[in-house]
Amino acid sequence: MLLAACSSETDREWQIDLVEPRLERDAEGYDLVAGIRFEPSPAMVEALERGVTLTVAVQTRATGGPAFVPGFDRIRKHRLEISYLPLSRHYQLVYLRDDSHSSYPRLSMLLNALEDPQPWSVKLEGDELDRGPWRVQGRAELDRSRLPSPMRLPSWFEPQWRLRSSWQEWSTAGVDDDAP
């Protein structure tokens, strides 16, 4: 019984990660196409059921140099919100980029829908698209800055609220132009 209380943080069951990420190019630029595997912690599920909206962010960044340098990188953060609707007993998924809403009767159904690949644009515009090659990175995380004020400080110390995937990297040099 004492050993269960001493389990390491690596044994946890909650996580967030990009599912089958790949970099694609179209007429408008580069997109990171990936789903999101999100397994919320018990504290997150309880917060959802009590009316707290969880915000998941997919962050992309691009650099033309050998290293990522704050202030010079092209960074874009895409957000989506997960909330519980108590009157209908449904969970709602809102993509903030286009304000699209989806409703699911079970949290597990919403989490499965998150795993479907979605395009997440990379902030490269105009003549930047043809300069390169660019190094592009992407990751997913729980955006703790969007939690209600009383929850923000405790969320920085509680391991159940620290969800962030590792950066994954691609080069635009190996990406085919699918633009017409």
N, C-alpha and C positions, 0 to 999 in steps of 0.2 A: 504494500500500500504506500509506503514511503517512496518507493522508486517511481511510482506514477507521478508524484508531485515534483520529482526532480527531472522529468523528461526535458530534453533539450528543445530549443526553438526550431531546430531542423526537423523534428518529428511532427511538426504541426501539419494540419490537413488543409489549411487555407492558403491560397496562392492566387497570383495573377500572372498571366503570360500571353504573349502573342502566339496565335495558332497558325502554322504554315505561312509565315511571312515571306513576301517576295516584293521586289521592286519592279514596277511597270512604268512605261512611258506612253503618253497619249498626246494629242495635239496641244493640250493645255499645260503639260509638264509631267512631273514624276509623281507617282502615287505609291505609297506603301500599302499593299493589299494584304490584309490579315484579319483573322478573327481574334477574339479575346477569350481566353480561358480564365474565368473568374470564379473562384471558390471562396465565398465570404466566410469570415470567422464567425463563431457564435455571437460575439459582441456586435458584429455588423448586422446579423440577422435580427437580433433583438432590437437594435436601433431602428432598422427598417420597419419592423412591426409596431414600433412606437411613434412612427411618423417622421423619422429622419430620412432625408434624401441622401443617397450615396452618389458621389460623382466619380466616374472613372475617366482618366485622361490617357489618350494616346499621344505621345510626344514624338515628333520627328525633328531631326536637325541635320543640316548639310554643311559641309565645308569644302573648299577647293584646295586647302593646304594639307600638310602632313599631320596636323593636330587640330583638335577642336579648341577654339579660343573663344571664351565668353565675350560677347559684344560684336564678334565678327561672323559668327555662325548664323545660318538662316534657320530659325527655330519656329516651329508651329506646334501648338497644343490643341488637340481636338478633345472635346468633352462630351460625355453622355451621362445621363442621370437615371438612376434606378430608384423608384419609390413604391410604397405600398399604398393602395387605395382601400381604406377600411370599409367603406360603404358597399363597394362591389366585391370586396375580398379578392382583388386582382393586383398584380404587380405591373408597374408601368415602366417602359423603357423609352427615353426621349433622347434622340440625337440632336444636340444643340446646334450643329452646323446647318441643319435645314428644318429644325423644329418638327421632325417626324415623330409620331407617337405610336407605340404598340402596347397592347395590353395582354397579359397572360394570367391564367387562373392559378398557376403555380410558379414559385420562384425557380424551380428546376427547369421549367420550360423557357423562362426568360434567359437563364444562364446558357441553355443550349442554343438559343437564338443568337446570343452574343458570339458564339463560335463560328458563325457563318462569316465568310470573308467579306470585308468592307474596304473600300478605297479610302485611305487617309492621305491627303495631299501633302507634298513636301514643298516648303516655301522657296521655290526657285521660279523666277519670273523673267519674261522678256529675253534679252540677250544672254542672261545667265544660263539658260537651258543649253546653249551650244558651247559655252565655255566649259572646260572641264578636263578631265573627268572629276566628278564630285564624289565625295565620300558621304554616304547617307546612313544615319542611324535611327533606330526606332525602339520604343519601349512603351509599356503600359504600366499605370500606377493608380492607386486610389488617391484622389486629390483631397487631402486632409484640410486644405485651406478653404474648402467649400462646406465643411461641416458647420453646424451651428456654433456660435461663439463659445458657449460653456463647454463644448466637447473638444475644441481645438487643442488646448494645452494638454489635457490628459491623453489625447490621441498620439502625441509625440513621444510619450513614455510607455504606452501600453503596446506590447508586441502584436496584439491582435489587430491593430490599426495600421501597422507598417507593411503595406503591400506595394512592392515595386519590382517589376521584372528587370532583368539585366539588359543592357544595350545590345542590340543586334546590328550588324553592319553589312552594307552592300556598297558596291561601286557602280556609278552610272556607266562606266566603260563597257560593262558586259550586258547592258540592257538594250534590247531592240526597240526601235521606234515603230510603234504600231499606228502612228498617225497616218491618216489618209493622204 
